[in-house]
Amino acid sequence: MSPTPNALDALAILRDPSNFQWYVIPLLLVVIYVYAVEGEKKNWPAIMAALAFWGLDMFNEIWNSLVFHFTDYSAVWVEPGTTAYLILIGLNIETTFMFAIMGIVSTKMIPKDKNAKIFGKIPNRIFIAIVMALLCVVVEVFLNRAKALAWDDPWWSLSAPGLIFLVGYFPFWFVAFKVYDARDMKARAKIVGTILLVDLGCIVLFMGILGWI
């Protein structure tokens, strides 16, 4: 099976440093600033939740890249558009900075009372996770129409948005809130550490040793 045009476009710029743009530096400083502010306030639950959020996205990006390796057709999603640096076939540097900040933002949207109900019935964490995941799907549709994000499989597309919601976004919010509400830092560190160690192991194996992604 031959790679799709979208996959070929993404491969052409994959980890090509010549695409670097200076706006990456202030974007990086924004991310650092956001975490520094939360650290200054000792808001460790938010920082840990954000790291879980970002780590889950990275895991998604790794298996997405492996899909392309094993099919030689396309990843489930690819980012063939203009970028300062394409880290993986479906992840550019702008996107990963966005997810790093979105994890912090996610903790600003929830009530302090984790048991509060929306409309008197729906747990607030679940409700907000659903709403934000749906909004993210809407943004993905816009990015797809703008040709910044491409889908080559009919089961992951506008005609079948359920998987984008269930796999692509809802778990990020759900787990981030679980980490935020965990009983103590030890529990948070256990979850976040597991996520990040799995990511690191996959990157070392599949990118560094095997060169598959």
N, C-alpha and C positions, 0 to 999 in steps of 0.2 A: 504494500500500500504506500502510495506516495504522499509526502507531506502536503498539507493544504497551503494555498497562497498566504493565508494569515500566519501559519506556523513558519513558513519560510521567511516572511517579513520580520517576524520576531527573532528568529535564529540569526538573521543578518546583523542584528544590533545587540545580541546577547553578550553581556559583559564586555562591551566595546568601550574602552575609556575615552575614545576620541569624541564621544557624544556628550562629554561633560559640559555642564553649564554652571556658571557662577551662582545662580540662584539656589543651588543645592546647599551652599554654605549657610545663608540666612535661614533656610528651612530647617537645617540641622540645629541651628541656634534656637529656633522657636521650640523644637522638641525638647532640647536641653533645658530651656527656660521653664517650660511647662512642668517638667519633672522636678526642677530645682525649687519652684514655688511650692509644690506639694510636699517636697522634702523639708523645706523650711518650716512648713506648718505641721510637720511630723504626721502627715496624712498617709501613713504607710499602707493602710487598707486600700486606698485608691491607687497607689503605685503598684501594689501587688496585683490588684484587679486588672490594671492596665497591662502589666507584663503578661498576665494570663491571656488577655484579649489578643495581644500582639503575637504571643507564642502559638495560639491556636490558628491564627491566620497563616503564620509561617508553616505550620504543619500542613495546612490545606495546600499551600503553594508547592510544597515538596512533593506530595502525592500527585498533584496536578502535573508537575514536571515529569514524574515517572510515567504517567499515562502516555505522554508523548513518546518517551523513550521506548516503551513496550509496544506501542501501536505504530510508531513511525508515520502517524497520520496527523494528529493534532493533540494538544492538551485540551482539557475540558474548556478552559478559557485561556486566551493568550492576549498579550498587550503589545500589539505591533505598532502602536502609534509613537509619536515623538516623545522622547524621554531623555533625561540627562544620564540615565544609567539603567539598563534592564538587568536586574539581579537574577531572576529566573524567568522562564518563558511567559509566565503569567503574572509577574510581579516586577514593577519598576520602583525606583527609589522614592518617587513621589508618593506612590501608593503605600509603601511601608511606613513612611513618615506619618501619613494620614492615619493609618491604623494605630500607630504608637500614641498619637494624640487622642484618637477616638476612644481608646480605652480609658483615659482620664475623664473625658467628657461623659462617658457612660455612667460614671459614679456621681456626676453632678445632677443627673436627671431623676434619681430615685429618692423617695421619701426617707427620712431618717428611721422611721418605724418600718421595719421589714415586714411586719404583719399587717400593715394597713391594706385595705381592700379598695380597688377601683370600682366605682358604681356599686359599692357595698358587697361585691361578690368575688371579683377577680383579684388574686394576689398581685400587688403592684409590680413586683419584679418580673413576673411572667407577662403582665400586660405591657410593660415598657419594652421588654425584650422583643415581643411580637411586633409592636408598633415600629421600633427602630429597625428591626430586620426587614420589615416591609418597606420602609423608607429607603433602606440600602438597596433593595431590589429595584426600586424605582430609579435610583441613581445609576445602577448598573445598566438598566435599559437605556437611559440617556447616553451613557458612555458607549454603549454598543451602537446606538444610532449615530454617534459622533465618530465612529470607527476608531476609538481609542481602546476599546475592549472588544474582542471578537469571540464568538461562539461558533463552532463548526459542527456541533452535534445537536440534532433536533430534540433530544431528551434534556438538554440544558440550554434553554432558549426562552424567548418571550412566549412561545406557545406552550411551554411547560415550566412555569416559574417556580413550581413547588420545591424542586430540589435546590434551586438557588437560595430559597428561603431557609429550608430545613438544614442543608449542609453548609451553604455559603455564609450564613450570617447568624441565624438564631443561636447556635451553640456558643458563639463568641460572647454575646450578651448574657446568656444564661450562666455560663461558667464564670464570667467576670463578676456577676452579682453574687454567685455562690462564694467566690473567693473574698469578696468585699465583706460579706456577712459571716465569714468563718469565725469560729469562737476565739481564735488567738492567732498570733503571728506564726506560731509553729505549724498550725494547720494550713495557713496560707502558703507558707514556704514549701510545705510538702507538695501541694498541688502545683504551684508555679514551678518549683524545681523539677518536678517530673516532666512537665510540658517542655520546659526549656532544654532539659537534658536529652529528651527524645529528639527535639529539633536538632540539637548540636550533633548527636550521634548520627542522625540521618544525613546531615550536611557533610560530616566527615566521611561517611561511608559512600553515599551516592554521588557527591560532588568531588570530594578530595581523592578518594581511593579508586572508585569505579568510573568516575567521570560520566555518569549517566544523566546528570541534570546540569 
